[in-house]
Each structure stands twice: as structure tokens, then as C-alpha cells.
Amino acid sequence: MTEFGKFLRARRGDVRPADVGMPAGTGTRRTPGLRREEVAALAGVSIDYYIRLERGKETRPSPSVVEALADALRLNQEESGFLHELAARAARRAPEPRPLPSRRVRPTVTQLLETLRPNPAYVVSRTNDLLAANPGGLRLLYGMADWPERQRNTVRYTFLHPAARELWADWEQKAKGCVAQLRAIAGTDPDAPDLAALVGELIVKSPDFNRLWERYEVHTIGDGEKTLRHPEVGTMTLSHEGLSLNRAQGQRLVIYMAPPGSPDHDKMTLLDLAASGPSVGSRETAPGLTLSETGLLA
């Protein structure tokens, strides 16, 4: 079965007949969501053709068929684009391998991290390797600095670091977003070694990741709001923005913010002061000051 077929199967399992104006029928339905014949009818294709699409026997659906399937499965714009990309990849016999993205962060971006203080900020690769951070950005992810630099990855942290489930107040939602973002990358570059290595590790080590990976949810990371229960400064709710960096092969700048003068902003500032030191890239982070040493929690 192709990734295109797996995505179809996963998505039809999430759509109920009532969602698309179809009767549920009598008796017990063995299939969660829509049956294959129901999707075929909604998309205006034959049942046999749809089955061949889902099983990977047919790999060249037309753009109009892909769009009809997206409508039948009630996909949003992002998911529809992902389905079109999977269809395009299935039709190509020998996809060209892409070089691994550079892990180098430009000096101007490192300077930008410093100017953003006291806002926690960091730079991640397309697969969320932590490439650079200002002091508050690294300290925000409590315990991340204990890992070797090559191991630091925000998705790995979310699923494998013992502090993560306590840090993120809504851990399940955070975890879903991490997996959905990796799924989005898999739609455009599924054979990438960096992606395959991370996904393979997490499938083996985290049953929760494996469970969410099989859902085939797709979402790219943008803005939002997160509540963090930080063991050093307490609970705070911060807005965040994820900005793509120019000429950086998928690198993103993630910035956390709070309204000036608010308790959350005060806690964010304390975190930066406690971490005190220059922004870091490819070297180990100095431990910095503890909050008690700042005198600001007295």
C-alpha cells in the first residue's frame, strides 16, 4: 500500500456517514467511518477504482479525482494539498533524493535571538532539531540542556523526556501537533534520512507516538498559545509564532511572547535572567544562574 492509500484509509475512518449526509444504515458497522463504496460514491468513481487507489494498485489519479476524494473526505485546505502531493509522488517512479538540510545557523539569526530577549526563542530544523536558542528559549524546555546537542529535538523531547508531560499543560494536544507536522514533511520528502531516523526511533521508543503517527493527521506549525507548568517560574501562558527563515532549508524561528507588564511576562523575564548568558548554537550551554541567585523571587 502506498502512502496515498494509507492516507485515504486513515481519513475515511474519521468521517461518519452523518457528516456527509448519508444514512448510517441498519446493523453494526464493522468499519469505523465511511466504507470504501461510500467514499467512491461521494467522489464519483467506481468502487473497483477506489479500492485499487487505496491498495496502491492504481498510482496515477487525475487532479480532478484527487480533488473529488478530498471533498468526499472533508479534508481542509492543508490536508487536501497533502493528498495532492502524495498523489504526485506515487506517480513518480524514481524520486530524486534531496540532500540533507544544513544545520548551520546564520550569524545574523543568532544575533536576532539575542535581540529577542527576554522572549524565549529558538531555531529548529524542518524535523525540529534544536539548532540554536537564546538562554530563555533553551531553559523554557526544562531539562533539554541535559541532553547532548545532537540529541536535542523538540519532538523527541515531547515524547521521550520525563519532564515534558508535566511541562505542557495540554500534552496530548502538543503531541498531536508534533506528529501532524512530521506527517506534513513526509508528504513532500518521505524518504529523507533525517525524517526516517527520527520517526523510526520514536515509533520504537514511544507507543504514544506510534498511535498518533497511524492517524495520518497533517498540520504545519504556525502561531498559537501554550500553557506551560515550568518548575522554576510556575505556570504561564505564552503566545508563540513560528517563522520560516529565508535561505535556510526549512529552518524556523520560534518565539514565545506575553503582554508586557503581565504576570506571564514577568515569569518569562525571570526565566531569561535565571538562564543568563549569550545565545547558543553549536556549543554546550552554560548552566547560568538559578532563580534564587537572581534575588527576584525573594
C-alpha positions in Angstrom: 0.0 0.0 0.0 1.3 3.5 -0.9 1.3 6.5 1.5 -1.5 7.8 -0.7 -3.6 4.7 0.0 -2.8 4.7 3.7 -3.8 8.4 4.0 -7.2 7.6 2.3 -7.8 4.7 4.6 -7.0 6.7 7.7 -9.1 9.7 6.7 -12.2 7.8 5.7 -12.1 6.2 9.2 -12.6 9.7 10.7 -15.7 10.6 8.7 -19.1 9.4 9.8 -21.9 8.8 7.3 -23.9 11.5 9.0 -21.1 14.0 8.4 -21.6 13.7 4.6 -25.4 13.4 4.6 -25.5 9.6 4.2 -27.7 7.2 6.3 -25.8 5.0 8.7 -27.9 2.0 7.7 -29.1 -0.8 9.9 -27.0 -3.3 11.9 -23.5 -2.9 13.3 -20.9 -1.3 11.0 -17.6 -3.2 11.1 -15.8 -0.3 9.5 -15.2 2.9 11.6 -16.2 5.9 9.5 -17.0 5.6 5.8 -16.9 2.3 3.8 -14.9 2.2 0.6 -18.1 2.1 -1.5 -19.4 5.2 0.2 -16.2 7.2 -0.5 -16.4 6.0 -4.1 -20.0 7.1 -4.4 -19.2 10.5 -2.9 -16.2 11.1 -5.2 -18.0 9.9 -8.3 -15.6 7.0 -9.1 -16.2 3.2 -9.3 -15.8 1.1 -6.3 -13.2 -1.0 -8.0 -11.2 2.1 -9.0 -11.3 3.4 -5.4 -10.1 0.0 -4.0 -7.2 0.0 -6.4 -6.3 3.5 -5.3 -6.4 2.6 -1.6 -4.4 -0.6 -2.2 -1.8 1.1 -4.3 -2.7 -0.8 -7.5 -3.6 2.5 -9.2 -1.0 5.2 -8.8 -1.9 7.9 -11.3 -5.2 9.5 -10.3 -6.0 12.7 -12.1 -6.0 16.0 -10.2 -9.8 16.1 -10.5 -10.2 12.7 -9.0 -7.8 13.7 -6.1 -9.9 16.8 -5.5 -13.1 14.8 -5.6 -11.6 12.5 -2.9 -10.6 15.4 -0.8 -14.1 16.8 -0.9 -15.6 13.4 -0.1 -13.3 13.0 2.9 -14.0 16.6 4.1 -10.3 17.5 4.0 -9.3 21.0 4.9 -7.0 23.0 2.5 -3.8 21.8 4.2 -4.9 18.1 4.1 -6.1 18.5 0.5 -2.7 19.9 -0.5 -1.0 17.0 1.3 -3.2 14.5 -0.6 -2.3 16.1 -4.0 1.4 15.9 -3.0 1.1 12.2 -2.1 -0.6 11.5 -5.5 2.1 13.3 -7.3 4.8 11.3 -5.5 3.0 8.0 -6.1 3.0 8.8 -9.9 6.8 9.4 -10.0 8.8 6.2 -10.5 12.2 7.4 -9.2 12.0 10.5 -6.9 15.2 12.4 -6.8 17.0 12.2 -3.4 17.3 15.5 -1.7 20.5 16.5 0.2 20.2 16.7 4.0 19.4 20.3 5.1 22.2 22.2 6.6 22.3 22.5 10.4 24.3 25.8 10.2 22.5 28.8 11.6 23.5 32.2 10.1 25.3 34.6 12.4 22.6 37.2 11.8 19.9 34.8 13.1 22.0 34.2 16.2 22.1 37.9 16.7 18.3 38.1 16.2 17.9 35.5 19.0 19.8 37.8 21.3 17.8 40.9 20.5 14.6 39.0 21.2 15.4 38.6 24.9 13.7 38.3 27.3 11.3 36.4 24.9 12.3 32.8 24.8 13.2 31.9 21.2 15.0 29.2 19.3 15.7 27.9 15.8 14.7 24.4 14.8 15.3 22.4 11.6 12.5 21.1 9.5 12.4 18.0 11.7 12.6 20.1 14.9 16.3 19.6 15.8 17.2 22.4 18.1 19.9 24.3 16.3 20.2 27.5 18.3 18.5 29.2 21.2 18.7 32.2 23.4 19.1 31.5 27.1 15.3 31.6 27.9 14.5 29.6 24.8 16.6 26.7 26.0 15.6 27.0 29.6 11.9 27.1 28.6 12.2 23.5 27.5 13.0 22.3 31.0 15.7 19.6 31.0 16.5 19.9 27.3 20.0 21.2 28.2 20.8 17.9 30.0 20.8 16.2 26.6 23.8 16.2 24.2 23.4 18.8 21.5 22.8 16.3 18.7 20.0 14.7 20.7 18.1 18.0 21.2 14.9 17.8 19.2 11.6 19.3 20.3 9.6 16.3 19.1 11.9 13.8 20.8 11.7 15.9 23.9 7.9 15.9 23.9 7.7 12.1 23.7 10.8 10.9 25.5 11.9 13.4 28.1 10.4 12.7 31.5 9.8 16.5 32.2 7.8 17.1 29.0 4.4 15.7 30.1 4.5 17.9 33.2 5.7 21.0 31.3 3.0 21.1 28.7 -0.4 21.6 30.4 -2.1 20.0 27.4 0.4 17.4 26.5 -1.9 15.4 24.2 -2.6 18.4 22.0 1.1 19.3 21.9 2.0 15.8 20.9 -0.7 15.7 18.2 0.7 18.9 16.7 4.3 17.5 16.7 3.2 14.3 14.8 1.0 16.1 12.4 3.9 18.5 11.5 6.2 15.5 10.8 3.4 13.9 8.7 3.3 17.1 6.6 7.0 16.8 5.9 6.6 13.1 5.0 4.1 14.2 2.2 6.8 16.1 0.4 10.0 14.2 1.3 9.1 10.8 2.8 12.5 9.2 2.1 14.5 11.9 3.8 17.1 10.2 6.1 16.7 12.8 8.9 12.9 12.3 9.0 13.2 8.5 8.7 15.7 8.3 11.5 13.6 10.4 13.9 10.3 8.7 13.1 11.9 5.2 13.3 13.3 6.0 16.8 10.1 7.4 18.1 7.9 4.5 16.8 10.2 2.1 18.6 10.5 4.1 21.9 7.1 5.7 22.3 3.7 3.9 22.0 2.0 7.3 22.1 4.0 8.5 19.0 3.2 5.2 17.2 -0.5 5.7 18.0 -0.6 9.2 16.7 1.6 8.5 13.7 -1.0 6.0 12.4 -3.8 8.6 12.5 -2.3 10.4 9.4 -3.2 13.9 10.7 -1.5 16.7 8.8 -0.8 20.2 10.1 2.0 22.7 9.8 3.1 24.7 12.8 2.3 28.4 12.9 1.1 30.5 15.7 -0.9 29.6 18.9 -0.9 29.7 22.6 0.6 27.3 25.1 0.3 26.9 28.8 3.5 25.7 30.5 3.9 24.4 34.1 7.5 25.4 34.4 9.2 24.0 37.6 11.3 27.2 38.0 8.8 30.0 37.5 5.4 28.4 37.8 2.5 28.2 35.3 2.4 30.7 32.5 0.5 31.0 29.2 2.5 32.3 26.3 1.7 33.0 22.7 4.1 31.7 20.1 4.9 32.3 16.4 6.8 30.0 14.1 8.5 32.0 11.3 10.3 30.4 8.3 13.8 31.7 7.8 15.0 32.8 4.3 17.6 30.7 2.6 17.7 28.3 5.5 16.4 24.9 4.1 13.4 24.6 6.3 14.7 26.2 9.4 12.1 28.0 11.6 12.4 30.7 14.3 10.0 30.0 17.2 9.3 32.9 19.5 7.3 32.9 22.8 5.6 36.1 24.0 3.4 37.6 26.7 1.8 41.0 27.1 4.3 43.5 28.7 3.5 44.0 32.4 1.5 40.8 32.8 2.5 38.1 35.3 3.3 35.8 32.4 5.7 38.4 31.0 7.3 38.7 34.5 7.8 35.0 34.7 9.3 34.9 31.2 11.7 37.6 32.2 12.7 35.7 35.3 13.4 32.7 33.2 15.7 34.7 30.9 17.6 36.3 33.9 18.0 32.9 35.5 19.4 31.5 32.3 21.8 34.5 31.9 24.4 34.2 29.1 24.7 34.6 25.4 22.6 32.8 22.8 23.9 29.4 22.0 24.2 27.5 18.7 26.5 24.5 18.3 28.1 24.6 21.7 27.0 23.4 25.2 25.0 25.9 27.2 26.4 27.4 30.4 24.3 26.5 33.4 23.7 30.1 34.3 22.1 31.4 37.5 19.4 29.7 39.5 16.3 31.8 40.2 17.2 32.0 43.9 20.5 33.5 42.9 18.9 36.3 41.0 17.1 37.6 44.1 14.0 38.2 42.1 11.9 35.5 43.8 12.5 36.8 47.3 
